[in-house]
Amino acid sequence: MKHVIVVGAGQAGASCVARLRAKGFDGQITLIGEEPFPPYQRPPLSKAYLLGEMERDRLYLRPESFYAEQDITLKLGTPVTAIDPVEQTLTVGDDVLHYDDLVLTTGSTPRRLPAAIGGDLDGVMVVRGLQDVDAMAPRFAKGARVLIVGGGYIGLEAAAVAAKLELSVTLVEMADRILQRVAAPETSDYFRQVHSRHGVDIREGVGLDHLTGAEGRVTGAVLSDGSTVEVDFVLVGVGIVPNTQLAEMAGVEIDNGIATDAQGRTSDPHIWAAGDCASFPLNGQQMRLESVGNAIDQAECVADNILGSDRPYEAKPWFWSDQYDVKLQIAGLSTGYDKIVTRHGEDGVVSFWYYAGDQLLAIDAMNDPRAYMVGKRLIESGKSPAPDAVADPATDLKALLKA
């Protein structure tokens, strides 16, 4: 009986095994996860779950009974320690398992601060998994002082939660502006104003020099401009690193993550990869997308191809971020834009449309689901409406789809 093993029990791993069964695969399926929990959603961890607005059971992608009902073996709380690509075996705990196809959905790990600048002090934390958030939740007490290092979406979302819980929040971003790597200045300006209204002290163009502590616990920070901040704890949001260790152990090619071809296969014909850890060919380079949508779509494509579909993965990038009462929805990839078109909607909603020449590349929509959905459909269909039409509030957005 054919055996498919999926290593990494996150969104991609869960999507892959469910798709295999849904498409009629009747062989053996094993899903292996390092954490002791069944697959769960990560985006709500640092938002609704941390705020106490979501119970743990609601985080789970499916009831645990689903896996038993679908005859999917779960091996949780035990990491894979060895892969032998020649024998097509892997070691997990005391077991050596044979695979016909192996799917690596190992995700990513947040970057941490170096110990040399105080990164190993108690109270310096990152948001990775359920246990991280459970450990930090008691620190989110009214009046506590938190320093957030990094002005990307992770840092800004953490700042929003902390501000809502009435903590004293300082956020430092080494670049000239928050969201500089991922968004236009207009989007940065929008969220800077939102956070300022909620009392967050945002310092741009200012890095962390080092943390200070007493008795092994963080108590303060010295910033690159010489200023100091007293803190009770620190949250670090300075990006992630794809988990490629198992792939390297198996000898497969690494290029901006675990390199795959258009079908999701690595340089080893029996090993596949999907999700945050995997890169795929797009526009002449190996692209890696860190999003729930990509994890689901790429993992389902891999499942289909294990079953012989031989279909290329066609990325349709979309992302979102929740901060206070603002829902930001993003479609497309903005790389290479040279013009931003601003569209104002009713009740103060706004969207920013990214163009390269006359080509629509991406959209950032704030509390404007209609603009987001139309923009997403336009991008996916390769249509680029005239910028003047997009900017005109009198333009019926749906009409742009028919043009």
N, C-alpha and C positions, 0 to 999 in steps of 0.2 A: 504493500500500500504506500502510495506517495506521501511524503511528509514535508510540509512547509513549516518552517520555524521562523517566527517574527520576534526579533529582539528589540525591545523598547515598547513599553505599554502605555504610550501617550495617545494623542489624537490620531497620528498616522498609523501606529500599530493597530489600534482598535478598528480604524476604518479599513485597513487591509484585511484583517481576519474576517470581519463582517461581510466584506465584499466577496471574498472567496466562497463563503458559504452561500451567499445570496445568488451567486452565479453558478451554483451547482457543484462546486468542488466537494467530492465525497471522500477525500483522503484525510490523513491525520494533520491537525493544526495545533501548534503549540505557541502560545504567546508568553514571552518572558519579560518580567519587569523588575527593576532594582528595588522599587518602593513596595511596601507591603499592602498597597491599595490597588483595587481594580482601576482600569483606565478612567481618568477624570479630566474635566475641563481645567485648563490653566488660566485663561484670561480672567475669570471671576475671582481668582485667589486674592489678588492684590486690590480688588474693588469690593464687590458685593459680599464676598466671604469674609474679608478682613473687617468690613463695616458691620458684620453681624446680621446682614440682610439675607444670607443664604446658608441653609444647613448643609452639612457635609454630604449627606445622601444626595442632595440635588446637584452636587458637583459631578457625580459619577455619570459617565457617558451612557451607560446602560446598566440595568440591574445586574448584580453579580450572577443571578440565575440564568441570564441570557447565555453566558458562555457555556454553562453546563448543558442547557437545552440545545445549543448548536454544536455540541461535542467539540468544544475548543478547550484544550488544556491550558489552564493558567498556572504559571510558575512565578510567584510574586515574592519580593523581599530577598531575592538571591541574584547576584550579578553573574554574568557570563565571565569566566576566567580564562578560557582558551578557545581558539578556533583552529581547526586543522582543515584547510581548504582542499588538500589532496585526498584525505579520507572522507571529507564532507561531514565532519563531526564538530560539535562544540561541547564544552564542559560547563555545566551549571550546577553549583553545589557539588554533590557526590556523583552526579549523573553525567554520563557521556551520551549525547543524543546524535543520531544520524539525521542529516537533512538531505532532501532532494533539491529544494530551493530554500535559500536563507534570505530573509529581508531584514535589513538594518534600518530601524526607525528610532535611532538612539538619541535624537534630539540635540539639545545644546546645553551648555553650562554658562551661567553668568560670570563675567570677568570679576575678579576680586581685587581689592587694593593690596599692594605688596606689603609684606610684614615690615619692611624697612621704613615705611611711613605710617605704621600703626594699624595696618590692615588686620592684624591678628588679635587686636584688643577685643575684649568682651563688649558686646553692644554694637559691633560693626557687622552689618548683615546684608544679604542679598535675597531677592525673591526668586526662588527656583521651584520649590515644590510645597506640598501641603504641610509637611513638617516644619519647613522654614516659616510659613505664615502662622502656624499654630504657636511657634516659639516666640515670634515677634509681637503677636496680638496683645499680650498684657502690657507691652511698653507703650501702646497707643492710648495713653491716659491723658485726660484733659490737662493742658498746661505743660505737658512734657515738651522738651526742646529736641527737635530732630533736624539733623543736617542731611540733605539729600544731595548726593554727588552724581551729577549727570542730568542734562536737560533734554533727554529724548522722551519718547512716550512713556516708558517704564517709570522714569523719574517724575514726570509730570502727573501721571496717574497716582503714584504714591503720595505726591504732594497734595493732590486733591482729597484723597482719603484722610490724610493727616489733618488738613485744614478743616474738613467737615467734622472731625472728632475734636476740634478745638485745641490742637497742638500748636506750638510755636514753630513755624516751618521756615527754614532757610534752604534755598536751593542754589547750588553753584554749577555753572556751565563754563568749561574752559574755552569753548568756541565763542565767536562774537555774538551769537544769539542762540536761544533755545531752538531745538529742532533743525539746526542748520544742515545736518547731514541728510535729512529726509523730507524737508518741506520748504516752501517758498517763504520769503520774508513776511508776506501777508498773513500766512498761517501762524508764523511765530508771533507776530504782533497781536493777532487775535487772542492767542492763548496767554500771552504775557499779561494782557489787560484782564482776562478772566481771572487769572491767579492773583493778580494784584488786588482785585476787588475782594478777594477772599483772604487777604492779609498775608499771602506768601511773599517772603523776601527773596526775590530772584536776583542773582548776581551773575551777569554775563561777562565773558572775557576774563573770568576769574577761576583759577584752578585751585585744587587742594595741594598745599605744600606738604603738610603732615598733620597727623592726629596726635593729640596729647592724652595722657591717661593717668590714673592713680590706682594702685593695687590691681593692675591688669585690666581695668575697665576704662572705656573711653570717656573723657570728660570735656574735650574741646577740640578745636581745629584751628590750625594756622593756615591762612589762605595765601595764594601767590602774590597778592597785593599787600601782604603784611598784616592785614586785619585778622582778628581772632573772633571765634564764635564759641560760646559755651554750649555744650550739647549733652543730652542724656543718652542718645543713641544715634547711629548713622545708618542710612540706607544707601547702598551703592547700586547705581543703574548706569553702567558705562559699557553696555553691550554684552554680547554673548559670543561664545566660541563653539563651533560645531563639534559634537562628540565623535571623533574619528578613530579613537584608540582601537576599537575592535576591528575596524576596517584595515587599519595599519597592521594589526596582528595577522589578518588574513592575507596581507600582501596586495590589497587592491589599490588602485590609483587614487591619490588624493589631490584635488584641485579645487580650492575654495569649498572645502567639505569633501564628502565622499563623492567622487566623480561618477556620474552615470551617463549613459547614452540617452537618446530621445525616448526610449521605452522604459527607462528606469533601471537598466542593467548596469552593473559595475564592470570593471575590467575582467572579473571572474564570471564566467557564464552562468554559474549557479548562485551568484550573490547579487541581490538587488538592494536599492536604498530609496528612502522617501522621507520627506519632512524637513525639519530644520537642519538636519545633518547632511542633506544631500544636495549636490549641485547638478544642474542639467543644462544642455546646450540651448542658448537663446541669444540671438543676434551676434553670433560668432564668439561667444565666451561662455564659461561655465557660471551660470546664475544660481544663486541660492536665495529663496524667499522664506522669510520668517513670518509665517502667518497660519492661522487655523485653516483658511480656505485652501492654501497650497498643500498643507499636510493631508487634508482629506482627499483632494483631487489627485494628487501625485500618488498617494498610497492606493487609491482605487484603480488608477491606471496600471500600477505595478501588478496588482492582483489580476486584472484582466489579462495582462501580458504573460503572467505565469501560466494562465489558462490558454494561452496561444493566440490572443487577439492581435498582437504585433501592432498596436496603435501608439503613435507618438504622443507624448504629454504636451498638451497645449495649455500653457499657463494663462489664467485669467485673473491677474492679481487684484485682490481686494483686501482691505484692512479696516479696522475700526479702533476707536479709542473713546472711552467714557471718562469725562472729567466734570465733576459737579453735575449741573443739569445740561451739559453740552454733550451731544453724541456726534463725534466726528466720524464720517464715513469716507473712505478713500478707494478710488478705483484707478487702475492703470499704474504705470511706472513713469515718474516725472523726469527721469534722467535725460539730460540734453535739452530741457525746455529753455526757451529764450523770451517767453512772454507769458504774463499772467492776466487773465481776463476775470474781472470780479462781477459776480451777479448777486444782486440784493433781492431777497424775496420778502414775503409778507411776515409780519411779526418779528422783524429783525434778523431773520435767518440770512445766511450768506454762503456762497460757494466760490471757490477759486478754481479756475480752469487753466490747465497747463498746456501751452502750445509750443511746438517747435516749427517756426514758420507758420504754415497754414494747417499743420497736422495736430489734432488733439491727442495729447498723450495721457493725461490724468486729470482727476478732479478731487479736490478736498471739499466736502460739504458739511457744514456745521448746522445741525438740527434741520436739515433740508433733505429728507429721504427722497423726495420727488426728483430733485436735481441730481442726487447720487444715482438713482436707478436709471434715469435717462442718460446721464454721462457714461455710466458703466456699459449700457447697451450700445451707445454710439462707439465707444472705444473698441468693444469686442467685435463690432461689425465693420470696423475700419472707416467709419464715417466721421468727418470733421466739419461741423457747422461753422459758418462765418462767425468770427469773434464778435462782431458788432451785434449779431442776432442773439448770441448768448448773453451779452452784457445788457441788452434791452429788457427791462422787467416786463414789458408788454408782450414779449415773444412767448408763445405757447410752447413749452419745452417738448411736449409730446409731438408737436408738429415737426420738430427737428428730426425725429426718427423716420419720418415719411419722406423727408426731402431727398 
